[in-house]
Amino acid sequence: MSSDSDNQIEFLLASQSPRRRELMALLGRPVRQMAADVDEESVNTPDPAVNVIDTAVLKAHTIARTFTPSQNTRVILIAADTTVAVDGEMLNKPADAADAQRMLRRLRGRAHEVHSGYVVRDMSSGAEVVGVHTAVVTMRPYTDAEIERYVATGDPMDKAGAYAIQHPVFRPVQALQGCFLGVMGLPLCDLLGALAQLGGGTAVDLTAVDLTAVHRAHQQFPCPLFDRLAIR
């Protein structure tokens, strides 16, 4: 049974991304969005998996410095950052259409990594859990014509690696090892585990999570983390 304090939990998402907000809504709690005013280019950590963690921490701590906790609501901050890595190089958001086409040609028919760093922070106590989810994604051998049509939609322009795994027409991914939602930009299954670990107060009640909806959101790509979620 949820405690009275648990009923006053609110998530604060350090992003204006509509995709991340849709995923956060599956957690069954109110969600506010607040973009962190940070220079992501200032994070120059060369290891892609560490870079996304450092960027997520920068976002979380920037918001935390000016945030005023509420006496009546327990606010849990979620910050995340995602990059695509191939041959050790990070492919972030494309600069323009030509850059998006270049990225998609480079990824075509081969495997790459998608790293999603995250921070889950209790804004009252300062307790936090930090981590990264790494997925291995293999792209299908799409054609140059398919690339041109997809880039013309504008969809790739705000996405690391210039693609959305969930795009209903382009469907660029042939195989996936990891969490589909992490490739989308918010590793929800990892976040659920982090919320279960979070200290600094009463345990976060996760019984409101719609696991059926979370499972459906993976779009038929098996998730190695989902079956281990201890939420009942």
Buried (B, 14 or more C-beta within 10 A) or exposed (E): EEEEEBEBBBBBBBBEBEBBBEBBBBBBBBBEBBEBEBEBEEBEEEEBBBBBBBBBBBBBBBBBEEBEEEEEBBBBBBBBBBBBBBEEEBBBBBEEBEBBBBBBEBBBEEBBBBBBBBBBBBBBEEBBBBBBBBBEBBBEEBEEEBBEEBBEEEBBBEBBBBBBBBBEEBBBBBEBBBBBBBBBBBBBBBBBBBBBEBEBBEEBBBEBBEBEEBBEBBBEBEBEBBEEBEBE
